């Protein structure tokens, strides 16, 4: 019995476009983000999905509503992006100017550094892994979709691969990843498919 998990990163926001860190801040999709989600909707039309979940941030809910038109979406706060604390809303250069030491350390090893006023990556990992494991357990033998965030998808895939390569597993906007679960074993079948764009 195979359980299929489809992980989808939300569409683009203005802060994504401007390369600003966006975690708990509740932004909507920009025009391009809506177009991206619309293109993914066309791709997903023939895919049977038994249940759909989304983070409680507007960008994830909006993406889910466009991709899965007229279907019920269960909202789970546990699927939120990491809280970037004092980095929220800032871009790379601005953070380097304001918080150079902690930022360089965090980029080098995000598991060992907590951003001031932010969420520790290990706590974030526990939160996301717990939420997704619960989803899988409640939907054995079914196909479920989870619309959330780049960091949340990366931390979960890193968990499955027993890796700590957080930065390389972040999918692009509306990037689609597929994981299959069978007898407690998980296999990443597709990562960051953006062929619809």
Steps between C-alpha positions, in 0.01 A plus 500: 500500500658825382421842643587782262592840639507794260689796646443836330675825576273805482513739205713812489446798731645851470755416768606186311548716193713747696686217677379607845477246780136414562405254772209578733418828321166440329536611137271430207609376158605757245364496142770259384437272798135470401600420141743233624226340711264510200754315288541237770120464514503397132773244570317356802154478334527127427669410830273336757561663839299373796581775748665842488683676784654846515699718735294775662692777318306685226754414226455126563121510532468713186723261304301199621171663401626571147665160447212301651193701396177435693659235723510502880833611645596415858710777656787397731714761683768230550585531130608866532838623379778551754485827694794706376492734800702819445573388140132521399448744213871556441706389200850348501688833481286666767553212743875500430505869589287475817591155639822392322642257758187304587385494135830353374491236776135419424565463127793267573315283753131589548448204735736643761397866496164648599411830335421762768121501564475213249437127503776246553537270197481184713172615659372593152596152378310330784192711431492435122595130518234441766230674290586310180536162674154548648360578154656184355378285791141629458501430123661158455463367147380836369644793305524822697625846408670740738542863394754675718840668485851452363661463841234258623541278193879513529505409869266205441700366204821542701337299778415218258848501343666527843677807365569850630536662158221750565586750226508261201159342567293819476264473201407787269161674507224242428773233481341157537662211687362147541580260782368146520464316832482122519542293818668783693743566214495830314634562152536842335370430149495858367665816631424858397317427174431838338433369147157671512661846506 
